[in-house]
Structures are given as C-alpha cells and as structure tokens.
Amino acid sequence: ALVLGRDERLPDALRDRLERDEDALLGRELADQAPVGGIDAARVGEHDALAHAVEQRHAQLLLQLPDLARHGLPAGRELREGALRRLRPSPRRRPAPALALPDPRRRRRDHARARPRPARPEGALPGGRHDPLRDRVRRLLRRDRPAPAGSVLKPRYHGRVSRASHAAAFAAGVAIAAAVGAVAAPKRPEATRYKTLDTFAQSLSYVSNQFVEPVDERKLLYAAARGMLTSLDAYSAFFSPAEYRRLREDTDGEFPGVGLLLGPGGDDDAMPDAKEWPIVDEVLAGSPAEKAGIQVDDRILTIDGVATVNPDGTAIKDERYWDGKLRGPSGTRVKVEFLRPGARPAPADMVRAQIKVPSVLHEALAPGIGYVSIRRFQEATAADAALALGALDRAKAARVIIIDLRTDSGGLLEQAIAIADQFLESGLIVTIRGRTDAVETHMAKAGGLAVGSRVIVLVNAETASAAEILAGALQDHKRATVIGMRTYGKGAIQTYFDLIDGSGLKLTTHRYLTPSGHQVEGRGITPDIEVPEFEPELVVAGGTKGDASPEPSGKPGGSHDILEARLAEDYQLRIAYQTARGWLGSK
C-alpha cells in the first residue's frame, strides 16, 4: 500500500484518498492511546499493534477500490491478492482487530502479560525497524509531485535529527540526488529510484546514529555530494556555501578586500630560510594593499593577530584560506604583518574596499604592434577587451595584435564567444552539444573591432576551456597564428547550479567543437609554431650559448630597455614579437 501511494501512475484522487484515510486512522487510534500530555509521535513506529492496524486498513482500502487496471495499473490483481494475504493472521504475532487497536480497558492487563523487551545500547534503533530520519526521507519522496514555479517543498521535521542540519542535509544530498537524477540521468522506474534513495537515507541514518563518535550531518551530506559529483568526471564539483561564494566572486571579478593575490609560501633564492608563509603574488593597482606599501614577494606573517604558520614553520592553512581572511565587507579593517626579504617585519593596517580584478591588460609594444593579455574570462572580460582594442587602435598599435592566453584556465563561455566575434567577420565560432540530439551553434557577426588586424595567439599547457574556444576559432578561420605549446585540452562546459542553502554545483552539461569539428577534450589545440616556454640552450666548449637574446640598448631605464629586458625573460613572447615585426617588414 505504501508503494501504491507513491506510484505516480495512480490518479491523484485515489492517492489522496489513501493518504487522508491513513492520517484519519492514525489520529483516531493515537487519540485512544495518547498520554495526558499529548501524543508521543516518536513511539508511533514502535507500536506493533498500531502498525498492524494500519496494514489492515491499507489492505481493506485496496479491496474496496475498483479494478486498478483501468487506472493504468496492470498489476491490480496482484495487489488485490496481496491485500487478501495481508488480512490473514500473521504467524509471528497475535492479530489485532481489523481497523482498531486493542480495547483501552484491556491495556493494563495486556501490558502485564507482555514479555519484557531485551535491553539495547543507547542510541540503537529498535530492532532496526523505525528511524525518524528514514521516515522523513520516505515522507518527502511520497510528496514528490510537481510544485508551482518558485515554490520549495517544506516537509515537517521531528524526531532525533535537528531541523536546521537536516534542511541543509537535504539541500546538499537528497535534493541533489533527485535533481541530478531527473536532469542528468536516464529516466528509471520510480520504484528503483525510490529504492536507491532509500538506501542512501538508510546509510545516512546508520552513520548518524551508530558511528562511534557524534558526526555533523551537514558535513556528511556535503561529503556525499562531493563524492557524487567527483565520480562523474574531473570537472564537476560540489561547493560549500563559503566555497561557492568565493567561486562566484572570482567569476564576477569583483569582491571586497585589500587587493592582494596570495600564493603558496616556502623558501626561495631571495629568502632561503623562509617558513611557509603565504607569499604575495600580485598587488592590484590602487588597492588598499598598494597604498599600505605591500609589494610582490612579501610574506604574510599574521592576519588580525593570527599566525599563518605553525611554530615549526609549516603552513596552518593553504593560501586560499588566508586570501579569504583578507576579504570581507567594504569599510571593515584588517591588520596584517608582512616580511620583505632583507628587512624586518612590518605592520599594515588596511580598510577593505571593493576590488575589481582586471582580466584584460593591454599595451603598445611598438608602432603597429599591440599586446592584449586575457587572464580569465569573467563577467566584464568582453567589454574590457573591446576597450583595449579601441585604445590600441587609437595608439596606432593595432596592425598586429598579440593575444596572450597563457595560463588562462577559461571562464565564462559567452565572454570568449564575444571576443572571438571582434576578430571574425562571419562564420562559425563554436558548436556545443549536450546529452540530447540538439546542437547549439554560435556565429560571428560583421562589424568586429579587429577584423582588419593580423593576429598572433600565445598559448601554453595551462590554456584551457574558454581560452581554447577563442584560440581554436581564430586558428580554424586562418585569422591567427597560434604560437607556444599544445593547450590543456578541456573540451567540456560546466553549468553552475545554486542550491537552497547557499552551496552550489558545477556540473558538466555540454561539450564543444571548434569550427572545423575538432574535438578539444583530451587533445587540446596544437600551435602552428611550437615554441617552448624557456629558450633552449646549446652547450659548447667554454660555456653555453642560446638563441642570441637581445641586449639592452639605449638609455638606462628607457621604454626600449624595459621591452627588451622583458623579451629576454619571456622566450615565447619574444618569438611572437619577432614574428609580428617580420610581418610589418621591420628589422
């Protein structure tokens, strides 16, 4: 009868009738047995007589229903036969009167004759038969019907598990499983689906109630969600509310903080005895950190008086944790102690402000040659790239444009498509395929800002995802010469899903193909000119000799010297710059 009540093929009127009659029965019978202070709901499932009465009532309801076959249930005869068997006396216990509990006047006498139950360890389930958590999962599944748009099912919570933690648990566990099962998995028979979820609920119940030490249910559900997502592929993931908020901030490219980007600490040439203090990788221009005098390669010793390393010098947390500590509401203060190589520790008292992380940098390298670096495809990347292209055009440095996508791990798909559209007059940019036969294509539109420029794209092994879409589109249309090393090879597209408790999912939902039909996943983009990251050295008698790095010339500190020094350190950029000058006929 419970399975029948959940079966979606059963008409709503019949299912509602079963549920109403069961509720009425429970209310009437419990009223007879209720103590003076009210009904003890936790003991409902433990009362054998009441359970037997409910089974008897369900069986009689089945026999009263008309032929179930006309309601789309071909197994109606089997159900009716099962109901008849259910009405027969159970060989294991004395049957109670149908639809009634034992007479209350006989309660004391029956209780005196009842055999005492064996003692069980504290916290154990009574015979493994009743568990409030499992009951709540069943109750939620039985009400699993389409809800109005924007509504949220809110089952009642009572029993041994707290309401707050259980709400978060369902948000990250059962609700995720149901949603992903409905959206990302083939349709299965409802009975199989419920059985699988019931197994999950039973496992959670055993861990919550029987593990040797108390455990946080929220952590259990989050761990289960992480395991579910990581079992799919290398890209899908589950994020706790704090992790998901940080991820969205990084995607937006704007957050409240002090303007520091931290990296993992450790010793180096500048500080060989350094402990594992987080190291400053970047100081954003105009940020509170820059105004406080913090520089690249400084070590962060403390944040608001909390040391970043253990007494033995090992890191307490990774750099992402301390980066999160530097973030906070705008207008709040944070105190930092930092150490610079060759100097003494110094304090910095900063007021957090709204920080915008630039995803696009540009500069004119030489007359006719412009440089655009895209770090990551964020919300405003396409708009920032358009501003950069306009600035290079006004500076007469747009005849050849070098697009640097090295170490760009990707980001928002639509931003990469919008930037590709600036360089293509027409044609296909990318083809996207999901689990269905539907195919999504994105085409270039005429009127791009850089359709008349020659293009060089720099890539390396860390160029991935949306950056590969841009590089592949320009390469396939012969609009760019790709220089560097073969890219990462991430041809999958992830979609973010917000969950009700603030956590979130990143789920692989599509894969993409370049305009020529090239499958990027696991293969990457092969450059037209393969250039290693570092200049190869040739060992000769008396020393080493490389590819004749440019020597600084001109006045010390001049822009030409700065460019040549930069080209001397960046071999791939130097080859791209030399290629661009060759196209322009420059020496």
C-alpha positions in Angstrom: 0.0 0.0 0.0 2.9 2.4 0.7 4.3 1.7 -2.8 0.9 2.2 -4.3 0.6 5.5 -2.5 3.8 6.7 -4.1 3.2 5.3 -7.6 2.9 8.3 -10.0 0.6 6.3 -12.3 -2.1 6.2 -9.6 -4.7 9.1 -10.1 -4.3 11.9 -7.6 -7.8 11.3 -6.2 -7.0 7.7 -5.3 -3.7 8.5 -3.8 -5.1 11.4 -1.8 -7.8 9.0 -0.5 -5.2 6.6 0.8 -3.3 9.4 2.5 -6.4 11.0 4.0 -7.7 7.7 5.3 -4.3 6.8 6.8 -4.0 10.2 8.5 -7.5 9.9 9.9 -6.7 6.4 11.2 -3.5 7.4 12.8 -5.2 10.4 14.5 -8.2 8.3 15.8 -6.1 5.4 17.1 -3.4 7.6 18.7 -6.1 9.6 20.5 -7.2 6.4 22.3 -3.6 5.7 23.4 -2.4 9.2 24.0 -1.0 10.1 27.4 -2.3 13.0 29.3 0.3 15.4 27.9 -0.4 14.6 24.3 0.6 12.1 21.6 4.2 10.7 21.7 4.9 10.8 18.0 8.3 9.2 18.4 6.7 5.9 19.5 4.3 5.6 16.6 6.5 3.4 14.5 7.4 1.2 17.6 3.9 0.2 18.4 3.3 -3.2 16.8 -0.5 -3.1 17.3 -0.8 0.3 15.6 1.4 -0.8 12.7 -0.7 -3.9 12.2 -3.9 -1.9 12.3 -2.5 0.5 9.6 -1.5 -2.5 7.4 -5.0 -4.0 7.8 -6.6 -0.7 6.9 -4.5 -0.3 3.8 -5.4 -3.9 2.7 -9.1 -3.2 3.1 -8.8 0.0 1.1 -7.2 -1.9 -1.7 -10.1 -4.4 -1.7 -12.6 -1.5 -1.8 -11.0 0.2 -4.8 -12.4 -0.6 -8.3 -10.4 -2.5 -10.8 -7.0 -0.8 -10.8 -6.2 -1.9 -14.3 -8.4 0.9 -15.7 -6.2 3.4 -13.8 -3.1 2.3 -15.7 -2.0 -0.3 -13.1 -1.9 -3.7 -14.8 -0.7 -5.3 -11.6 -4.1 -4.5 -9.9 -4.9 -8.2 -9.5 -1.6 -9.0 -7.8 -2.1 -6.0 -5.5 -5.6 -7.2 -4.5 -4.3 -10.7 -3.9 -1.5 -9.3 -1.7 -4.2 -7.4 0.2 -6.1 -10.6 0.9 -2.9 -12.2 2.2 -2.2 -9.2 4.4 -5.6 -9.6 6.0 -4.8 -13.1 7.1 -3.4 -13.6 10.7 0.4 -13.1 10.9 2.1 -16.3 12.1 4.5 -14.2 14.2 2.1 -12.2 16.3 -1.4 -12.2 17.6 -3.6 -10.3 15.1 -5.3 -7.1 16.3 -8.9 -6.5 15.4 -9.2 -5.0 11.9 -9.2 -1.2 11.9 -8.9 -1.0 15.7 -6.4 -1.2 18.4 -6.8 -3.4 21.5 -9.6 -2.2 23.8 -8.1 0.5 26.1 -9.8 -1.2 29.1 -7.6 -4.2 28.4 -4.4 -2.2 28.1 -3.1 -2.7 31.6 -3.8 -6.5 31.5 -2.1 -6.8 28.1 0.9 -4.8 29.3 1.2 -7.1 32.4 1.3 -10.2 30.2 3.7 -8.6 27.6 7.2 -10.1 27.6 9.9 -7.5 28.5 12.0 -6.3 25.6 15.7 -7.0 25.8 17.9 -4.1 26.6 19.8 -2.4 23.8 22.7 0.1 23.7 21.7 3.7 24.0 21.1 5.2 20.6 20.4 1.9 18.8 17.4 1.6 16.6 14.6 -0.5 18.0 15.0 -3.7 16.1 16.2 -1.8 13.1 12.5 -1.2 12.2 12.0 2.5 12.9 14.1 5.5 12.3 12.8 9.1 12.2 15.4 10.2 9.6 14.4 7.4 7.2 10.8 8.2 7.8 11.3 11.8 6.8 13.0 10.7 3.6 10.1 8.5 2.8 7.6 11.2 3.6 9.4 13.6 1.3 9.5 11.1 -1.6 5.9 10.4 -1.2 5.1 14.1 -1.8 7.4 14.2 -4.8 4.9 15.9 -7.1 5.4 18.9 -9.5 5.4 22.1 -7.5 4.4 25.5 -8.7 7.2 27.6 -10.1 9.3 29.3 -7.5 8.0 27.1 -4.6 10.0 24.9 -2.3 8.7 21.7 -0.7 9.0 22.0 3.1 8.4 18.7 4.8 7.8 18.6 8.5 10.7 17.8 10.8 10.5 15.9 14.0 12.5 13.2 15.7 16.1 12.8 16.6 17.7 14.9 13.9 17.8 18.7 14.2 15.7 20.7 11.8 18.4 23.1 10.7 21.1 20.5 10.0 18.6 18.2 8.3 17.4 21.0 6.0 21.0 21.6 4.9 21.5 17.9 4.6 18.6 17.5 2.1 19.7 20.6 0.2 23.1 19.0 -0.5 22.1 15.3 -0.5 18.7 14.0 -1.3 17.6 17.1 -3.2 20.8 17.0 -5.2 20.3 13.3 -6.0 16.7 13.8 -7.0 17.5 16.9 -9.2 20.5 15.4 -10.8 18.7 12.1 -11.3 15.9 13.9 -13.0 18.0 16.1 -15.2 21.3 14.3 -15.7 20.4 10.6 -15.8 18.1 8.5 -17.9 14.6 8.0 -16.6 14.3 4.9 -14.4 11.3 3.2 -13.0 10.1 5.1 -10.0 10.3 2.1 -7.7 14.0 1.7 -8.5 14.7 5.4 -8.0 13.0 5.4 -4.6 14.8 2.3 -3.5 18.1 3.8 -4.3 17.3 7.0 -2.4 16.0 4.9 0.5 19.4 3.1 0.6 21.1 6.4 0.8 18.8 7.6 3.6 19.4 4.3 5.4 23.2 4.6 5.2 23.0 8.2 6.4 20.8 7.0 9.3 23.3 4.3 10.4 26.2 6.7 10.3 24.4 9.4 12.1 23.1 7.2 14.9 25.7 4.3 15.2 29.1 5.8 14.4 31.4 5.6 17.4 31.5 9.4 17.7 28.9 12.1 17.0 29.1 13.5 13.5 27.9 16.6 11.8 25.1 15.7 9.4 25.8 18.7 7.2 29.4 17.5 6.7 28.2 14.0 5.9 25.8 15.3 3.3 28.3 17.6 1.8 30.8 14.8 1.6 28.2 12.6 -0.1 27.5 15.4 -2.6 31.2 15.8 -3.3 31.6 12.1 -3.9 28.7 12.1 -6.2 30.0 14.9 -8.3 33.6 13.9 -8.4 32.6 10.4 -9.5 31.3 11.9 -12.8 34.4 13.5 -14.3 37.4 15.6 -13.5 35.5 18.9 -13.8 32.2 18.5 -11.9 32.3 19.6 -8.3 30.2 20.5 -5.2 31.0 23.6 -3.2 30.0 24.5 0.3 28.4 27.9 0.8 31.7 29.6 1.6 33.5 28.0 -1.3 30.6 28.7 -3.7 30.5 32.4 -2.7 34.3 32.7 -3.3 33.9 31.0 -6.7 31.1 33.4 -7.7 33.3 36.4 -6.6 36.1 35.1 -8.8 33.8 34.7 -11.7 32.4 38.2 -11.3 35.9 39.6 -11.0 34.9 41.9 -8.2 34.9 41.5 -4.4 35.5 43.4 -1.2 39.1 43.0 0.0 42.5 44.6 0.2 43.8 43.8 -3.3 46.3 41.0 -2.6 46.6 37.8 -4.5 48.5 35.2 -2.5 50.4 32.1 -3.5 51.9 29.1 -1.6 54.9 30.0 0.6 58.3 28.5 1.1 62.0 29.3 0.7 63.4 30.7 -2.5 66.6 32.5 -3.6 65.5 35.8 -2.1 64.7 34.2 1.3 66.3 30.8 1.6 65.3 30.3 5.3 61.7 31.4 4.8 58.9 29.5 6.5 55.8 28.5 4.7 54.2 32.0 5.0 51.8 32.9 2.2 53.7 34.9 -0.5 52.2 37.9 -2.3 51.9 37.0 -5.9 50.3 40.3 -7.0 49.3 43.7 -5.7 46.4 45.3 -7.6 47.0 48.8 -8.6 45.2 51.4 -6.5 44.2 48.9 -3.9 44.5 49.3 -0.1 47.4 46.9 -0.1 49.3 49.0 -2.6 48.7 52.1 -0.5 49.9 50.3 2.6 53.3 49.6 0.9 52.9 45.8 0.4 54.9 44.5 -2.6 55.2 41.4 -4.7 57.2 38.6 -2.9 56.4 39.9 0.6 55.5 37.2 3.1 52.3 37.4 5.2 53.2 36.6 8.8 49.9 37.3 10.6 46.3 38.4 9.7 44.4 40.1 12.6 47.0 38.7 15.0 46.6 35.1 13.8 49.9 33.5 12.7 49.9 31.9 9.2 52.4 29.1 10.1 52.9 26.6 13.0 55.8 27.0 15.4 57.8 24.6 13.3 57.3 26.7 10.2 54.8 24.6 8.4 51.6 26.2 6.9 48.5 26.1 9.1 46.2 26.5 6.1 46.7 27.0 2.3 46.9 30.3 0.6 43.2 30.3 -0.4 42.2 30.2 3.2 44.3 33.3 4.1 43.1 35.0 0.9 39.6 34.5 2.2 40.6 36.1 5.6 41.7 39.2 3.7 38.3 39.5 2.1 35.3 41.0 4.0 32.7 43.7 3.9 33.9 47.0 2.5 34.8 49.5 5.2 36.0 47.0 7.7 39.6 46.9 8.9 42.1 44.2 8.7 45.6 44.2 10.2 48.5 42.4 8.5 52.1 41.8 9.4 54.4 41.2 6.5 58.1 40.5 5.9 60.2 41.6 3.0 63.4 39.9 2.0 66.3 41.6 3.8 64.0 43.7 6.1 62.3 43.5 9.4 58.6 42.5 9.8 56.3 45.5 9.3 52.6 46.1 10.1 49.9 47.2 7.7 46.5 48.5 8.8 44.1 48.5 5.9 40.4 49.3 5.3 38.8 46.8 2.9 37.3 48.3 -0.3 35.5 47.0 -3.4 38.2 45.4 -5.6 37.9 44.9 -9.3 40.4 42.3 -10.6 41.3 43.3 -14.2 41.0 40.3 -16.5 42.4 42.2 -19.6 45.7 44.0 -19.8 47.0 45.8 -22.9 49.9 47.9 -24.1 51.5 49.0 -27.3 54.8 47.1 -27.8 56.0 49.0 -30.9 54.5 51.1 -33.7 51.8 48.9 -35.3 52.1 46.1 -32.7 49.7 45.7 -29.8 49.6 43.3 -26.9 46.4 42.1 -25.1 46.7 39.7 -22.2 43.5 37.9 -21.0 43.9 36.2 -17.6 40.4 34.8 -17.3 37.0 35.1 -18.9 34.9 37.0 -16.3 31.7 38.9 -16.4 33.3 42.1 -17.9 36.1 40.5 -20.0 34.5 41.1 -23.4 33.8 44.7 -22.5 37.3 45.2 -21.2 38.8 43.6 -24.3 36.8 45.9 -26.6 38.1 48.9 -24.6 41.7 47.6 -25.0 41.3 47.1 -28.8 39.9 50.6 -29.1 42.9 52.0 -27.1 45.4 50.1 -29.3 43.7 51.4 -32.4 44.0 55.0 -31.2 47.6 54.4 -30.4 48.4 53.2 -33.9 49.3 49.8 -32.5 46.7 47.5 -34.0 48.1 46.4 -37.3 49.3 43.2 -35.5 47.7 42.2 -32.2 49.3 39.6 -29.9 46.7 37.9 -27.7 48.3 36.2 -24.7 46.1 33.3 -23.4 48.9 31.6 -21.5 47.8 30.3 -18.1 44.2 31.3 -18.9 42.2 28.5 -17.4 38.9 29.6 -19.0 35.8 31.1 -17.5 32.5 32.2 -19.0 31.7 30.8 -22.4 29.8 33.8 -23.7 32.7 36.1 -23.0 35.1 34.0 -25.1 32.5 34.0 -28.0 32.0 37.8 -27.8 35.8 38.3 -28.0 36.1 35.9 -31.0 33.4 37.9 -32.7 35.6 41.0 -32.6 38.1 39.3 -34.9 35.8 37.4 -37.2 33.7 39.0 -40.0 31.5 35.9 -40.3 31.4 32.1 -39.9 31.0 29.6 -37.1 32.7 30.3 -33.7 31.8 27.1 -31.7 29.5 24.2 -31.8 28.0 23.0 -28.5 26.5 19.5 -27.9 24.7 18.2 -24.8 23.2 14.9 -23.9 20.3 15.3 -26.4 20.4 15.5 -30.1 20.1 19.3 -30.0 23.1 21.2 -31.4 23.8 24.8 -30.4 25.9 26.9 -32.8 27.3 30.4 -32.3 28.0 32.5 -35.4 30.2 35.6 -35.9 28.5 38.9 -36.8 30.0 41.5 -39.1 31.5 44.7 -37.7 34.1 43.5 -35.2 36.7 46.0 -33.9 39.7 44.0 -35.0 38.6 42.3 -38.3 41.4 44.1 -40.2 44.2 43.3 -37.8 46.6 40.4 -38.1 46.6 38.2 -35.0 49.1 36.1 -33.1 47.8 33.9 -30.2 50.1 32.8 -27.4 49.2 29.5 -25.7 50.7 27.0 -23.3 49.8 23.8 -21.4 47.7 25.8 -19.0 45.5 27.4 -21.6 42.1 25.7 -21.2 38.4 25.7 -21.8 37.0 29.1 -22.9 40.6 30.2 -23.9 40.8 27.2 -26.1 37.5 28.1 -27.7 38.9 31.5 -28.7 42.2 30.1 -29.9 40.5 27.3 -31.9 38.0 29.6 -33.6 40.7 32.1 -34.7 43.0 29.2 -35.8 40.3 27.4 -37.8 39.3 30.5 -39.7 43.0 31.3 -40.5 42.7 34.6 -38.6 45.5 33.9 -36.2 48.9 32.2 -36.0 49.0 30.2 -32.8 52.4 30.1 -31.1 53.5 28.2 -28.0 52.8 24.8 -26.7 49.8 22.4 -27.0 47.0 23.5 -24.8 45.4 21.7 -21.9 42.6 20.0 -23.8 39.4 20.8 -21.8 36.5 20.4 -24.2 33.8 20.3 -21.6 31.5 23.1 -20.5 30.2 23.3 -16.9 27.0 24.9 -15.7 26.6 26.3 -12.2 23.6 25.4 -10.1 22.6 27.4 -7.0 21.3 25.3 -4.1 18.9 26.5 -1.5 21.3 26.6 1.5 23.9 28.7 -0.4 26.0 25.8 -1.6 26.3 25.1 -5.3 27.2 22.6 -8.1 29.5 22.9 -11.0 28.2 20.2 -13.4 29.5 19.2 -16.9 26.5 19.7 -19.1 28.0 20.1 -22.6 31.0 19.6 -24.8 32.1 21.8 -27.7 33.8 21.5 -31.1 35.9 24.1 -32.9 34.6 25.4 -36.2 36.4 22.6 -38.1 34.8 20.0 -35.9 38.0 19.4 -33.8 37.3 17.7 -30.5 39.3 19.6 -27.9 38.7 17.2 -24.9 41.9 15.4 -24.2 43.6 16.7 -27.3 44.0 20.4 -27.0 44.9 23.0 -29.6 48.1 22.3 -31.5 50.0 25.5 -32.2 51.1 26.5 -35.7 54.5 27.3 -34.4 55.7 25.3 -31.4 57.8 27.3 -29.0 58.9 26.0 -25.6 58.4 28.2 -22.5 62.2 28.6 -22.0 64.8 29.3 -24.6 66.8 26.1 -25.4 70.5 26.3 -24.5 73.2 24.8 -26.6 76.2 23.5 -24.6 79.5 24.4 -26.3 83.1 24.3 -25.3 83.8 27.1 -22.9 80.2 27.8 -21.9 76.6 27.8 -23.1 75.0 29.6 -26.0 71.4 30.3 -26.6 69.4 31.9 -29.4 71.1 35.3 -29.2 68.9 37.1 -26.6 68.6 40.8 -27.4 71.0 43.0 -25.5 69.7 46.1 -23.7 70.5 49.3 -25.6 69.7 52.9 -25.4 69.3 55.0 -22.2 69.1 53.0 -18.9 65.5 52.7 -17.8 64.1 53.7 -21.1 61.0 52.0 -22.5 63.0 50.3 -25.2 65.3 48.8 -22.5 62.3 47.7 -20.5 60.7 45.9 -23.5 64.0 44.2 -24.4 64.6 43.1 -20.8 61.1 41.7 -20.8 61.6 39.9 -24.1 64.8 38.5 -22.8 62.9 36.8 -20.0 59.9 35.7 -22.0 61.1 33.5 -24.9 57.6 32.8 -26.3 56.7 36.5 -26.3 60.0 37.3 -28.0 59.2 34.9 -30.8 55.7 36.3 -31.2 57.2 39.9 -31.2 59.8 38.9 -33.8 57.1 37.3 -36.0 54.9 40.4 -35.8 57.9 42.7 -36.8 58.6 40.3 -39.7 55.0 40.7 -40.9 55.4 44.5 -40.8 58.8 44.4 -42.6 60.6 45.8 -39.6 64.1 44.9 -38.6 
